[in-house]
């Protein structure tokens, strides 16, 4: 039974004598068209995919999981256009994306899900956030805007095949995703990405034209050249020797991180995230998989210079690989330069079970909710635990733009659900926004029960959306889509949004 203001329709379900239940679209499976759009510091490109989601278990409470992925179209790769050192050329990016949609034979309304991500040094540009948010709105029905170095590392590890390799062969894999402005590291153990990190090392920290005249310099490029004793200026030439030394220093830095924890002041200065914790270096690694644009040079698949030191950097990386104490660790990726965009298009969406609770579809879709995660123990006062989780983000009261994520300890019976609901209601008292919907994610299939208690028994005077079976972390953000199909499964994207707060303007 739904509240009177729950506005939706149940389509007629007709099952013929020859129908197979598992193949009924919207009941036991979904077929979605997905897009991944990567606006990087060096290159920008798109991938369109078809995703098939099927229910994990026979029980109707089982959540949906992506079981098949098929790439439908890969766009050309464009060098990311800039108007200046701090501005991306929005018009050229827009034209490129629109042409890619036409070539793929899609309109934005044809695309169900996916992500637009902005990565590397492009993330620091002053118009980065409005660009990625604009294209997220343009690109389809439930397209998410994402940014952040750890998130990019995660997508690359999935997109290049490192996660599948680790899972299939039960090995520890280090994915090194080398781009134009940053290099991302993912440690993958038994098919699980356990740690990610990022450093300001990339082939396009200094860009130059065919005459070797410098056209763009990132701050990290200046730092590295100063370390070498060189000065580099816009409009001045960069010599072959300077390129060689620049690439050699970056390769040395990368292998300091591959072989051990960072120790030199320069490496610590260039880190854009925290390094791996309790990392044992190459002894811990069974395989190394390179991805990203520079990987095409590491595997010697491309020797073309695109106005940067990519070919030289790839060669220096190969030299260091030969010197590693552990031999035969290098493995080929399934995807190189397209790893992140494949990951964005195919690995961003999760889907709830059909036990989710929706008091009104007017509260969906919603984008960019900050996750407040709380692990609740039976003996803890519920509201106290929720306030402690809120305090981690320097917040004292519930407000709009938040999603509570609750991990339950103990038996999920009615008394425990009632106790949890009462604790949530107490937590919401005195909130900054009395009308802000409550978005709540759970790790157990009890969302419908909890939502019913909150809204129908305790008469919580705000819209309530409770979604189950979604994995989130402390630093995550979530986008929650409108219900899909006959069983009203809810698509959810878990991501990071880390635009610099000190952008020029």
Secondary structure, 3 states (H helix, E strand, C coil): CCCCCCCCCCCCCCCCCCCCHHHCECCCEEEEEEEEEEECCCEEEEEEEEEEEEECCCCCCCCEEEEEEEEEEECCCEECCEEECCEECHHHHHHHHHHHHHHHCCCHHHCCEEEEEECHHHHHCCCHHHHHHHHHHHHCCEEEEEECHHHHHHHHHHHCCHHHHHHHHCCEEEEEEECCCCEEEEEEECCEEEEEEEECCCCCCEEECCCCEEEEECHHHHHHHHHCCCCCCCCCECCHHHHHHHHHHHHHHHHHHHHCCCCCHHHHHHECCCCCCCCCHHHHCCEEEEECCCHHHHCCCCCCCCCCCHHHHHHHHHHHHHHCCCCCCEECCCCCCCHHHHHHHHCCEEECCCCCEECCHHHCCEEEEEEEEEEECCCCCHHHHHHHHHHCCCCCCCCCCEEEEEEECCCCCHHHHHHHHHHHHHHHCCCCCCCCCEEEEECCCCHHHHHHHHHHHCCCCCCEEEEECCCCCCCCEEEEEEEECCCCEEEEEEECCCCCCCCCC
